[in-house]
Amino acid sequence: MEQTLTNRPGIDRVIGHLCSIDEMRHVCPTREGEGEPLLSNTEVCRIVELASRLMFPGFFTESYRGQSVMRAVMTLECHELHELLSRQIAAGLCFDRDNCESSVEEIHKRANADADAFIESLPELRRVLDTDIDATYLGDPAAVSTHEIIACYPGFRATISYRIAHRLQLLEVPIVPRMITELAHSSTGIDIHPGASIGKSFVIDHGTGVVIGATAIIGDNVKIY
């Protein structure tokens, strides 16, 4: 008779090793019984999607929204963004060894405040991204419209992710900003560290293989080929 999973020889021994704190070199700090949140690439991806939708209604969504329901939908999405962002910021803080002595309650309080501050910055983030869109359109004779840039250009997609991540970096959120830019790197081939300083009217033309490091300082009106 085929052995069940629970009776398979060696499974208990292997799990015992894998669960042994003494054998773990890299492990998330735990606060016994307090139920800290965990980092999630899926939730971080959704955070970028929601922030992008809120800044550019009608883009980055698969469903049509008329003017009459736009405000209601955006309100729901903003609440979802706050919930996810707060949870992922808290997870980043829990993973950060500088916060090992903080309680989960203290971490969630800071995470909620950082999520509030980020959401309040969305109008300003959009104003900066608008300058990036305008500069891309004016500098690219192949661009049909600014809408095409928002919907299609990988350089702009990477720039959105960078500006979202950089804002979180300024709030001293650990890990999550880097997760955001690495997700963009995977999908666009453009690697921008969230710690880089990039001015307004920024353009990346095509962009595959572009790398902008953490110590980079880029002023206004710069185009990278």
Secondary structure, DSSP 8 states (H G I E B T S, - for coil): ----GGGSTTHHHHHHHHT-GGG-SS-----TTS------HHHHHHHHHHHHHHHSTTSS-SS---HHHHHHHHHHHHHHHHHHHHHHHHHHHHHSGGGTTS-HHHHHHHHHHHHHHHHHTHHHHHHHHHHHHHHHHHH-TT---HHHHHHH-HHHHHHHHHHHHHHHHHTT--SHHHHHHHHHHHHHS-EE-TT-EE-SS-EESS-TT-EE-TT-EE-SS-EE-
